[in-house]
């Protein structure tokens, strides 16, 4: 197993702060999605340009949608053919359109 890179205490502190900021930003985005302030189509549009949004997992985003729980989100991803580990920036055009269509009709 490879060893993690050796970091100075300052580098480690900066990396931890950056990771905490990213987690907080993703939590805020999921909260906005849950409360209807952001749409799924808007989020998918931002995925290519916004690194924080692009690195969010599709499953976590779907679970944040109102009326969609863990089981329904997994079933939806399975029907469309999206891996559980897929991130928003890794979705293809057909997967995006199928996802938007499926979420819109439910």
C-alpha positions in Angstrom: 0.0 0.0 0.0 1.5 3.3 -1.0 2.3 5.9 1.7 0.5 9.2 1.7 2.6 12.2 0.7 4.5 13.7 3.5 3.2 17.2 4.2 4.4 20.0 6.4 2.1 21.0 9.2 1.2 24.1 7.3 0.3 22.1 4.2 -1.7 19.6 6.2 -3.6 22.4 7.9 -4.4 24.1 4.6 -5.5 20.8 3.1 -7.8 20.1 6.0 -9.3 23.6 5.8 -9.9 23.2 2.1 -11.6 19.8 2.6 -13.8 21.3 5.3 -14.8 24.2 3.1 -15.7 21.8 0.3 -17.9 19.6 2.6 -19.7 22.7 3.8 -20.3 23.9 0.3 -21.7 20.5 -0.8 -24.0 20.4 2.3 -25.3 23.9 1.4 -26.0 22.8 -2.2 -27.8 19.7 -1.0 -29.9 21.8 1.4 -30.8 24.3 -1.4 -31.8 21.3 -3.6 -34.0 19.9 -0.8 -35.7 23.2 -0.3 -36.3 23.9 -4.0 -34.0 26.9 -4.3 -31.8 25.0 -6.9 -33.1 22.7 -9.6 -31.5 19.5 -10.7 -31.1 20.9 -14.3 -29.4 24.0 -12.9 -27.1 21.8 -10.8 -26.2 19.6 -13.8 -25.5 22.8 -15.8 -23.0 24.0 -13.2 -21.3 20.6 -12.9 -18.9 21.2 -15.8 -17.7 24.6 -14.6 -18.0 24.4 -10.8 -15.5 21.9 -9.3 -17.5 21.6 -6.0 -20.7 20.7 -7.8 -18.9 18.5 -10.4 -17.4 16.3 -7.7 -20.7 15.6 -5.9 -21.9 12.1 -6.2 -25.1 11.6 -8.2 -26.6 9.3 -5.5 -26.2 12.0 -2.9 -27.8 14.6 -5.1 -30.7 12.4 -5.9 -31.2 11.6 -2.2 -31.4 15.3 -1.6 -34.3 15.8 -3.9 -37.7 16.2 -2.2 -39.7 13.0 -2.2 -36.7 10.8 -3.2 -35.1 8.6 -0.6 -32.2 6.1 -0.7 -34.2 3.3 -2.2 -35.8 5.3 -4.9 -32.6 7.1 -5.8 -30.7 3.8 -6.2 -33.5 2.2 -8.2 -33.6 5.3 -10.5 -29.8 5.1 -11.1 -30.0 1.4 -11.8 -32.8 1.9 -14.3 -30.8 4.6 -16.1 -27.6 2.7 -15.9 -25.6 5.1 -13.7 -23.0 3.6 -11.4 -23.5 4.3 -7.6 -20.0 5.9 -7.5 -20.5 8.2 -10.5 -20.1 11.9 -9.9 -22.0 14.7 -11.6 -19.2 15.8 -13.9 -18.8 12.2 -15.1 -22.4 11.9 -16.5 -22.8 11.6 -20.2 -25.4 13.6 -22.2 -27.8 10.7 -22.5 -27.5 10.0 -18.8 -28.2 13.6 -17.9 -31.3 13.8 -20.1 -32.6 10.4 -18.9 -32.1 11.6 -15.3 -33.9 14.9 -15.8 -36.7 13.1 -17.6 -37.1 10.5 -14.8 -37.0 13.1 -12.0 -39.4 15.3 -13.9 -42.0 12.6 -14.3 -41.9 11.4 -10.7 
